Amino acid sequence: MSTFTSLSKLNVGDQAVVGDLSECTPDYRRLLAQMGILPGTPITVTRKAPLGDPVEIELRGYRLSLRKKEALPLPLIKVRSPHEAF
């Protein structure tokens, strides 16, 4: 079973996959879809501001910055960290 995490808990270079969005509100799901964030979408954390807000992610060939408040309800499944040994 996969454990969900939040974007704020990921470090630069960490990779994750967007999880099930059924628990999110319809308006939030629509906003995510407009940004190309759909279940199963792989993301990579590329940068974080000094105080952790906003966080820049890369997905589908482009970079997107999200504030903590915007990213908090986003369910992510951590796939890999560049700091973990294989």
N, C-alpha and C positions, 0 to 999 in steps of 0.2 A: 504494500500500500504506500502511496506517495504522500509525503508531508508537504503541505503548502507553506510558503514563506512569503515575506513581503519584500518589496523592492528596497526598502530602507535597510534591510538586513543583509543585502548582497554587497559584495565589495567590487571594486573596479576589476574587470576581467572575468567576473563570474558569469556563467551562462545559465539560463533558465528557460523553461517553456511555460507559456500561459496555460493555466488550468481551466477547469470548468467555470463558466461565468453565470451559471443558472442562479446563484445566490445573489448576484448583483442586480441592482434596479434596472428596469428597462431603459431609462434615460442614460445611465452609466454604460450599459452594454452598447447602446447606439453610439455614444461618444467614442468608446474604444474601437468599435467597428470603423468609424470614420477615420480613425488614425491607423487602421490596419492591424489592430491588436485583436486577434481572434483566438479561440482555444486551439492549442497546438502550435502557436507561433513561437519560434525560438527567438530569444532576445539575449543580448550581451550588454552588461553594464560597461559603458565606455568612460564616463567621468562622473565625479561627484563634486559639488561645491564644497568649500571648506567646512561649512556647518552642516553638510549633508542635504541641503535643499537648494536647488533642484538636483535631480539625478538625470544624467543623460544615458539613454539606451540606444542600441543599434538593432534595427529589425527591418527585414524586407529591403535591405540596401540603403536605408536612410537612417539618420539620427534624430531622436526625439527627446526633448527635455520635459520631465514631469515633476511637478511639485509633490511633496510627501502627501499632502491632502488628496491630490488627484490619484496618486498611486496606491494609497493605503488599502482600498478594497480589492485591488488587483491580485487574484490568486496566482502564485508562481510556484513551479516545481523546479528546484535547483538541480541542474544537470551536472555541472562541472565547475570547478574552481581551478584557475591556473596554478594555485599554490598547493593543490593536492597531488600526491604521488599517484601514479597509475598502478 
